[in-house]
Amino acid sequence: MYSSLTLLKKYTQYFFKASNGKGHGVHSPFVFSFIKEVLNKAINNPFIVKIEKQRAALETNEQFIQVWDRGAGSRQTDKAERSVRQIAKSALKPKKYSQLLHKIVAYYQPTQVLEMGTSLGITTCYLAAAHPALKVFTMEGAPNVAAVARNTFNEVGLQNIEIIEGNFDETLPQYLSTIDYVGLAYIDGNHRYEPTLRYFESLLTKSNDNSVLIFDDIHWSAEMEQAWEEIKAHPAVTLTIDLFFIGLVFVRKAQKEKEHFIIRY
């Protein structure tokens, strides 16, 4: 993981290199629509207040739980006791990016959503609230964290979420065997080079022109930046969007020339 100072330097470089966040100078109609209809779209959803209320509750919850990741990607290798507040501080996505994921689902209307890395369930709720008729499958390797997430779903009142516990190396192939193709997948469970590429290759086997793959923390470390560059270079990938903290990947076969966008957000 990069130090805070290194991340700040990288973000500053991104900010000045990125295209305008309003769409000026972006000549791809597909990406221009993404900027206008997703990045700059306001949210009007009654679940948002409930989700943010639950976020606040988690951020002040001093209950200690035993955390033992069963190989789903955390750097935690031994049993440890951590408060829910501590987990929330280190693991919850900022509101801005949780809401961005919500808007992406609302705009693209995927056939199904997969989240790899449930954590405490706030981002999961944002994904599920975007399309309540859609089923969201979310994977979590730590059983006690999954239990907190289930309570989050209940408190918010979302019924269209199914949580899958276990090691991603086992649960991802099982999930993929049940679907025809990937609708939208958000990968936020293992910020290391080799597993990230492995998950990408697995998801790619069930991806098509309508699939959206979203990778979290693509500039979080040298490993993640290397993985991101290799994903961009993959022959099947025709378009990517780098928003610094997350990266979007598309395999649009109709697009003959590769395009990689860096957009300020």
C-alpha angles and dihedrals in degrees: 000000000000118000119254090254093052091048090051091052091048092048090050090052090048092049094056095039097047125098119253112285091225094062100255110153095010108128100182109099090206094054094039089057089049090054094047100038100035115019095040099033120112120229122236108176127134092218093065095078091050093048094050091046088055091047089056090050092052092048090058098038109118095185111129119223132182111250120200115158112212094211102291094130112283119131085228105109102166135050112272138167116237132166119244087240091058092049091047092051093054102032112033116100114234115262092250093061096038088055091047090057088049090054093048091055092045092052102042096036095207121203091240138355129225123192118190105201115033098184108169093340104249096120089042089058091051090052093047095045091057092069112011092185089059124086116235117202114198128186125212128173100196112074097203092049088050089054091055089048091053089054089050091055091049094048092050091044101234116150101178098080128100117188119209116201124204146057113331089225087066104029098047096058090045092052094046091052089062098053135066094217142346115268101183127341125189112196112202106138112085121031097194132108104241100043092043092056091043092054090046092053091048093049090046091063088067099035128111140166092296097048122111120198117192122192121197126221097006091171096040095108142353088263093055092046090051091050091049092052091050092048090052091050095050111118093233094055113089103167137023134178119206114203091168098241093046135023127208122211128197130184098199105168092192088066106082100183122059116242127188119189130193109197129184114241 
